[in-house]
Amino acid sequence: MIEHVTRALSPPRNAQDRGPGVPGLFLEHVQHRFQAGCTSLMQLYRELLIVSE
C-alpha cells in the first residue's frame, strides 16, 4: 500500500531529480493514516494534497 502512494508521489523517471526527501516528507503521514485504518488511496491522496500546501 505505502509503495503505491510513494510511487504516485515520485516524479517520473525522466524528470529532473527533486532530491531523495520528497516522498519522505509525506511518508510519516501516510504510515500514521494507514495504521489508523485508512486504506483508500484516493483519501490518502486528497489528504496529501492538503498537507503539501
Beta strands, then each sheet from edge to edge (+ up, - down):
end
